[in-house]
Amino acid sequence: MADETTGGTAPPSDTTATEPAPGLWARAGRWRGVGVAVGILALTRVGQLVMLLWLGAAADDGVGLRGRLLVWDAGWFLRVAVRGYPHGYTYGDDGQLQGNELAFFPLYPMLIRGLAALGLEAPTAAIAVSWVASVGAAVALHLLGTSLYGRRAGWALVAICCSAPVSVVLSMAYSESLFLALVAGMLVAAHRRVWWVAGLLGLGAALTRPTGAAAALALAVAALLELRRADARRRWWMPVGAALLALAGVPAYLGWVGLRVGDASAWFRIQTAGWGTSFDYGESTVAFVGRTLSSGDGWIPVSVALLLLVALGAAAMGLAGRPWLPLAVYGVVAMVLVYGQAGFYHSKPRLLLPVLLTLLPAVVAAARARPRVAVLAITAWAAFGLWYGAYLVVVWPYTL
C-alpha cells in the first residue's frame, strides 16, 4: 500500500519482535488444550483418591490407600515383573489345573521391571507406570476427540472416560491406563496418517491386553481406507506395515506361551482354569443379566447388569451417528469380546472402560450443549462413577 506521508511505498512492517506468527498461536493453543485435558484428568484422579480415603476411613479395615491400589490383578503383574513367567502349567494340591502368570500380557510388567531397575520398589513402580500412562491416555483421548469432533469433544471425552464407573483402575496397578493410552494414541496416529507411530502403538496395545486384537483390526481397517486414496498408493507399504505389525502382537504372545508350555492352547486353558474365562458367544452374559434383573439379587449385580445394558444402548446410538470407521470397528469387536466371554461378571465394567464407542453419544452431546449444562452433567456423572469405583475397591469383596 502507499505511504500517505511520503508518497512512497511503505516498508514491510517487522512484526516478529512484537507478536508471534499465527502458527505459533496455533501451537500454543494446542498445548493449552492438552494442558486442560491433563488438568481434567488430575481432577478425576484426586477425586478418586478422596473417595478411596473417605470410604476407607469408614471401613476401618486397616488397609491403607497404597494397599488398595495394589490389590487383585496387581499382585499377578508384580509377580511377573519380579520373578518372570513360569515355564509351564500350575497345579493345585488336588492336581487340578490352576491359573498362573502366563495369563497376563507382558508389556505392563516389563515397564514395571524397567522402572524398578532404576531404583524404585516394584509396587511403587507399578503405580507410577499406571499414573504416567493415565496422563498419556488423557492426552491421547483429547487429541482423538478433537480430531474427530472438535476441542470441546476432546475435553469431554477425557472427563467422561476418566470418571466412568470403575475408572478407579486408572489409579491402580492395573494395565487399563496403559492400554487406553496406547489404543487412543494409535487411533489418533492412524487418523493423522502417522503410520509408523500407529503401528508401534498398536503393537504395544496388542502386547498389553488380549483386547488389543480389536485395536489391531481397527488399524487394519484404517490402512484399507488409506489404500483407497489414489495419492497414498505409492506408499502402500506404510499403512500395510503398520497394520501387520499390530496384528502380530496377540498371536505372537499366545504363540510364545504355547511354545513355553508345550501346548498350543495353553493360554486359553490357563484362562479357563484360573478365571473361568472362555468364549461362549454371550450365553453366560445373557443368563447373568436375565437372572439378575428378574431376581434382584444384590444391588452390585443389578447395577452391573444395568451398566451392561446401558453400554449396549450407548454403543448402538454411537454407531447410528456413523463414527469414523476404525473407531467403530474397534468398539464393536471389543464389545463382542467382552460380552461374548464367560467369566467374572463384576469385571465386565472394567473391561468396557477402554471401549470408546460407548462414550460417543455422551461426548457429542456434551460438546454441543451449553458449557454450564455440560459441566454440571459431567460433574454428576463423575460423582457417581468415582464413588462407584471406590465402593467396589473398598467394600465389594470380589476382584474387579
Buried (B, 14 or more C-beta within 10 A) or exposed (E): EEEEEEEEEEEEEEEEEEEEEEEEEEEEEBEEBBEBBBEBBBBBBEBBBEBBBEBBEEEEEEBEEEEBBBBBBBBBBBBBBEEEBBEEBBEEEEEEBEBBBBBBBBBBBBBBBEBBEEEBEBBBBBBBBBBBBBBBBBBBBBBBBBBBBBBBBBBBBBBBBBBBBBBBBBBBBBBBBBBBBBBBBBBBBBBEBBBEBBBBBBBBBBBBBBBBBBBBBBBBBBBBBBBEEEEBEEBEEBBBBBBBBBBBBBEEBBBBBBEBBEBEEBBBBBBBBBBEBBBBEBEBBEEBBEEBBEEEEEEBBBBBBEBBEEBBEBBEBBBEEEBBEBBBBBBBBBBBBBBBBBBBBBBBBBBBBBBBBBBBBBBBBBBBBEEEEBBEBBEEBBEEBBBBBBBBBBEEEEEB
